[in-house]
Amino acid sequence: VSYWKQESREQHHQTVRGNHTHTVLRGLLPYTKYSLQVTVFNGKGEANTTRPPYHFTTQEGVPSPPVMLHLELHKDTEVAASWVRPHHPNGILRGYVLQYQQSE
C-alpha cells in the first residue's frame, strides 16, 4: 500500500503480509487530501499498481488556536479584538467564540 498527501509526492508505504486484504493507515493528518495505490505481489514479483490512484480526504479534526490576539481600546465601554486564523484549521472553520469576564 502506497499513500501520499496530494500536495506532496513523498510516498509512505505499508506492507500487508499473507492473505490479508485490509489494513489501517495511522498517523494521517486531519482534513487532508491523500492518494492511495495498492500493489499485490507473490514469489514471482509485483502486479501492476491500481490505476488511477484512489483519492480521499480524512475527517475534520480540532483546530489549533488562533494566534496573535490583539486588543485595541476604542472607548471607555468598547474594545476591538482581532486575531489571525489558526495555522492548522483541520477543517472548515465555522466561527469563533470570544469569552470575557470582569477582573478585579
C-alpha positions as CSV (number, residue, x, y, z in Angstrom):
1,V,0.0,0.0,0.0
2,S,1.5,3.4,-1.0
3,Y,-0.1,6.7,0.0
4,W,0.8,10.4,-0.1
5,K,-0.6,13.8,0.6
6,Q,-1.9,15.2,-2.7
7,E,0.2,18.4,-2.5
8,S,3.3,16.2,-1.9
9,R,4.8,13.3,-3.7
10,E,6.5,12.0,-0.6
11,Q,5.2,8.4,-0.5
12,H,4.6,6.3,2.5
13,H,4.5,2.5,2.2
14,Q,2.9,-0.2,4.3
15,T,3.3,-3.9,3.6
16,V,0.4,-6.2,4.4
17,R,1.6,-9.8,4.7
18,G,-0.2,-13.0,3.8
19,N,-3.8,-13.3,2.6
20,H,-5.0,-10.2,4.5
21,T,-7.0,-7.8,2.3
22,H,-7.3,-4.9,4.7
23,T,-5.1,-2.6,6.9
24,V,-5.4,0.6,8.9
25,L,-3.2,3.6,7.9
26,R,-2.3,5.5,11.0
27,G,-0.7,8.9,11.5
28,L,-2.6,10.7,8.8
29,L,-3.3,14.4,9.2
30,P,-6.9,15.6,9.8
31,Y,-8.8,17.2,6.8
32,T,-6.0,16.4,4.4
33,K,-6.3,15.1,0.8
34,Y,-4.4,11.8,0.1
35,S,-3.9,9.5,-2.8
36,L,-3.5,5.7,-2.4
37,Q,-2.5,2.8,-4.6
38,V,-2.2,-0.9,-3.9
39,T,0.2,-3.4,-5.4
40,V,-0.1,-7.1,-5.0
41,F,3.0,-9.4,-5.0
42,N,3.9,-13.0,-4.8
43,G,7.1,-15.1,-5.1
44,K,7.3,-14.2,-8.9
45,G,7.0,-10.4,-8.5
46,E,4.7,-7.5,-8.3
47,A,1.5,-6.9,-10.3
48,N,0.6,-3.6,-11.8
49,T,-0.4,-0.9,-9.3
50,T,-4.1,0.1,-9.0
51,R,-4.8,2.8,-11.6
52,P,-5.8,5.5,-11.2
53,P,-4.9,6.2,-7.6
54,Y,-7.8,6.3,-5.1
55,H,-8.3,9.8,-3.7
56,F,-9.7,10.5,-0.2
57,T,-9.9,13.3,2.4
58,T,-9.5,12.5,6.1
59,Q,-12.2,13.7,8.5
60,E,-12.1,17.1,10.2
61,G,-10.1,17.5,13.4
62,V,-9.9,20.1,16.2
63,P,-8.3,23.3,15.0
64,S,-5.2,24.8,16.6
65,P,-5.8,28.0,18.5
66,P,-6.0,31.4,16.8
67,V,-2.8,33.4,17.1
68,M,-1.7,36.9,17.5
69,L,-4.6,38.2,19.6
70,H,-4.7,42.0,19.5
71,L,-6.9,44.2,21.6
72,E,-7.5,47.9,21.0
73,L,-9.4,50.2,23.3
74,H,-11.9,52.3,21.4
75,K,-14.0,53.9,24.1
76,D,-14.4,53.5,27.8
77,T,-17.0,50.8,27.1
78,E,-15.6,49.2,23.9
79,V,-12.6,47.2,22.8
80,A,-11.8,45.8,19.4
81,A,-10.4,42.3,19.2
82,S,-8.6,40.8,16.2
83,W,-6.6,37.6,15.6
84,V,-5.0,35.5,12.9
85,R,-6.6,32.3,11.7
86,P,-5.3,29.1,13.2
87,H,-2.2,27.7,11.5
88,H,-3.9,24.3,11.3
89,P,-7.6,24.8,10.8
90,N,-8.0,21.0,10.3
91,G,-11.4,21.5,8.6
92,I,-13.8,24.2,7.7
93,L,-13.9,27.0,10.3
94,R,-17.4,27.8,11.3
95,G,-16.8,30.7,13.7
96,Y,-15.1,31.9,16.8
97,V,-16.3,32.2,20.4
98,L,-15.0,35.1,22.4
99,Q,-15.2,34.8,26.2
100,Y,-14.5,37.6,28.6
101,Q,-15.2,38.4,32.3
102,Q,-14.7,41.3,34.6
103,S,-11.5,41.1,36.6
104,E,-10.8,42.8,39.9
